[in-house]
Amino acid sequence: MKYILIGMTALTLVACQAEEKKQEAEPVTKDQTDRGEVIAKNLDVPWDINKVGDSFYISERSGTIVKVQEDGVKEEMPLQLDKQVVQQGEGGLLGFVLHPDFDKNRLAFLYHTYEAQGRFNRVITVRLEDDTWKELNVLIDRIPGSNIHNGGRLEIGPDQLLYISTGDAANESSAQDRNSLAGKILRMNLDGSIPSDNPFANSYIYSYGHRNPQGMTWAEDGTMYAAEHGSRAYDEINLIKPGSNYGWPVIRGDEQKAGMEKPLFHSGKDTWAPSGLRYNNEKLYMAGLRGEQIRAFDLKKGTSRIYKDGVGRVRDLIIEENVLYFVTNNTDGRGTPQPDDDKLYRTEMMDRSQ
């Protein structure tokens, strides 16, 4: 059962929760494949993975949060929002990240698409109360939205600030317009205010000139990296510096222009369709959608290779204590679903040189 709860009575809510837990809180049969160990099956276009202890909290683009235990028990969690999630094209419930003090305050941040005389995205704070996620307040609103290029990744940086990736929403020129929130990486305090050391005065903008960034991560020294969908291939891995311009739609690939940054890596005429991105042991690991792979980038050697393929469309990944977890996105209308897709996988990291 998948739904957004808005204005339900307490009795109906309790009844729905009881029935849902009865249907969903069942362990899956553990399968071991060349992709890894299957932890959860039948996810509905999963988008963002969070892990706390033995629990995963996963956003699904249709507008649900799923809690999965490492032993495979899965439970859908009701979501109460003031605006309905609109899942059309690449929009829907996208970025979802837990507050650094989640164990104490039960707070999280959520990015989703909605309709209000046009299509937009917004970032809100939600709190987990009695196994239900409830909206608390809006941090930023009216981020341009579209059927394509909504960006949508949320991450907490090592500075304990919230980073937000936004796409150009099919309006290329907006990426170069610093009066627009589209085609940017945004940075804010956890209460929604603008950090005093942001590169542009009174602005959330941290970097601009992005087409559709969907992955952000940091090295131990605080260096920031982002993965971005290119145009007709030319997908990018960028080193992100505050206030920098990453060139879309003016340059791509190895093209250069004064005042614009070239990517660290790009796919050339191939297509990775990058999404989630993680740093581990001087390498970046990228979730690939159309490329149907996890790709590794060696930052010291400047080389890249396929780390794992044949896994289907990969939307997001996390790495914890040399264990890689990732979710497939084969049911998003662009993939070829296998039985019981989509899935959450677990696999031991392999120490292979490049």
Secondary structure, DSSP 8 states (H G I E B T S, - for coil): ------S--HHHHHHHHHHHHHHH------EEETTEEEEE---SSEEEEEEETTEEEEEETTTEEEEEETTS-EEEE-EE-SS----STT-SEEEEEE-TTHHHH-EEEEEEEEESSSEEEEEEEEEEETTEEEEEEEEEEEEE--SS-----EEE-TTS-EEEE---TT-GGGGG-TTSSSSEEEEE-TTS---TT-SSTT--EEEE--S-EEEEEE-TT--EEEEE--SSS--EEEEE-TT-B--TTT--TT---TT----SEE-TTS---EEEEEEETTEEEEEETTTTEEEEEETTTTEEEEEEESS--EEEEEEETTEEEEEE-TTSSSS---TT-S-EEEEE------
